[in-house]
């Protein structure tokens, strides 16, 4: 398993992460979620597809439009 890289690349208002960073970024993003495991699963999927996670535990989705636009089959927001 790769070690977590703290190298972030700032590009066009997107904070891009190596895939190994998804785990740590999503752990923080989901730290206050009531459904912690579900949040982690959704967040990691979104992070791997978008290569970014918005800062904080909620909101700030304008930083990562891909993350904000991803929806479930039912049309609800996929990413926490």
N, C-alpha and C positions, 0 to 999 in steps of 0.2 A: 504494500500500500504506500502511495506517495505521501510524503510529509506535507503538512499544510503550508502553502506559500503565502506570505504576507504581501507579495507584490501585487499591487493593483494598478490598472492602467486606466487613466481618465481620458475618455475620448467622446466628444460630441455629447456631453451631459450624461453619458452612460458610465457606470462604474463596472468594468469587466473583471471577472474573476476566473482563475483557473478552476477546473472542475473540482479540484481538491478543496477549494475554498467554500464550495457550496455547503458542505456539512457544517462548518463553523458559522457561516453567515445565516443559515437557516436555523441553527440552534438558537442564535440570538433573536432572530425574527419571530420565532415561535415560542420564546421563553415565557410569555404571559398568556398563551393560548389555552383555552379550556380543553380543547381536544388536541393535546400536544402531539401525539403520534400521527394523527391525520394531517395536522398542520405541517409537520416535518416532511411527510411523504409528498404532499402537494408542493411545498416550497422547493424541495430538492428537484422535483420534476421540472418546475418552472425555471429554476436556476440553471439546470443542465441545458434546457432548450434556449434560454435567453442570455445566458452567461452574465446575469446580473441579479442582484437582490436589492430592493429599495432599502435605504437605511432606516433604522428604528424598528419598533415592534409592530407598527401599523402605519398605514398611509404612505405618503411620500412616493406614490406610484408614478408621478410625473418624471422621476429620475430614470425609470426603466419602462418605457412604453410597451415593449413586448410583454413584460410581466403583467402590466395592467390590462392588456387586451386579450390575454389568453382566457378562454372560457371552457366550461364543462360541456358535455353533450346536451345538458338541459339549459344551456345559455347563461348559467351563473358564472361569476368570477371564479377561476380555478385557483389562482395564486393568493395566498394569505398576505 
